[in-house]
Amino acid sequence: MGTKILIAPSKYVQGAGEMNNLGSYAAKYGKSALILISKGGKKRFGDQIEASFKDVDCAIDFEYFNGECSWKEINRLTDIFKEKGCDLAIGIGGGKIFDTAKAVAYQAGKPVFIVPTIASTDAPCSALSVIYTDDGVFEEYLLLPANPNMVLMDTDIIVKSPARLTVSGIGDALATYFEARACLQSDATSCAGGKATEASMAIAKLCFDTLMAEGVKAKIALEAGACTPAVEKIIEANTLLSGIGFESAGLAGAHAIHNGLTVLEECHHMYHGEKVAFGTLVQLVLEDMPEDELAEIIEFCIEVGLPVTMKELGVAELTDEKCMAVAELACADNDTLHNMPFEVTPASVAAAIKAADALGHYFLCDEE
């Protein structure tokens, strides 16, 4: 029996108007914060952020993110962080900003706050940065020694973001339980560096159950611009439940397929969670999931607006060569497809991609 490990952020805060409290939270951790943000994010939230720091003993410097979580960008920002004498990194925005802020804080040996303005991935809570090349192709996972010191979710802000972003988060979270289950069956080591605890498996299952019970209701409410209990539950499932579940129980097929899809330029415009959702279907085909259960998952994806075919991901023509290119990158030695409880090969993965795509088309035809 291997050692079991569960890791999580030190503090998770979710509620309406919480961005207004960022400064008072930050002042407990540092005297000078570097805020990593996009130009659009600064335009939308800059005044609110500055106001929150007005009466606290913590200075702030804004720095614009260049758009890619690459080593070049991480090193550029680490140099700025040190030059300015900062002692707290704050990432405000989306997944690549969080991963960059986490890596900068790690290199500087300082605490980090993550403040999502969208609920589109499970990246906020994790002790992990996904590193890409400057051109946006997956390079490696950087495993960090600690999770963020705080994750702060302002539900007022998230509800104002496009509904598609939160639906993408549902796609990312959809993989959590199935990947956790595969890792449990194969006795794989999780991102936390140990075996899954009962708690992390229960959280992964709760994540899946919440998506299935609340996902469609939340999508409809978000499209109406309303923050309902269903929306609150989905924000938590996308961020906290999926975050702890994937990290402490493990990744397997779905995320490896996502990483494989980065080799196809046609998919680059799609969101992380949208590609993970399709990766989940590929994993379930590899597992030969019973037809009625598989149908439930595909129909759920269609209902909330997640892609179930490669065409929906931007691939106009799915060729054997494209399937194999995705499969070969997904099967890379350093990726998580090898956490599946059976042997996988590029050939079996390519076949599963073709089959998942065909199933998606089959169910879409049924819907019409």
Buried (B, 14 or more C-beta within 10 A) or exposed (E): EEEBBBBBBEEBBBEBEBBBBBBEBBBEBBEBBBBBBBEEBBEBBBEBBBEBBEEBEBBBBBBEBBEBBBBEBBEBBBEBBBEBEBBBBBBBBBBBBBBBBBBBBBBBEBBBBBBBBBBBBBBBBBBBBBBBEEEBBBBEBBBBEBBBBBBBBBBEBBBBBEBBBBBBBBBBBBBBBBBBBBBBBBEBBBBBEBBBBEBBBBBBBBBBEBBEBBBBBBBBBBBEEEBBEBBBBBBBBBBBBBBBBBBBBBBBBBBBBBBBBBBBEBBEEBBBBBBBBBBBBBBBBBBEBEEEEBBEBBBBBBEBBBBBBBBBBBBEEBEEEBBBBBBBBBBBEEBBBBBBBEEBEBEBBBBBBBBBBBBBBEBBEEEE
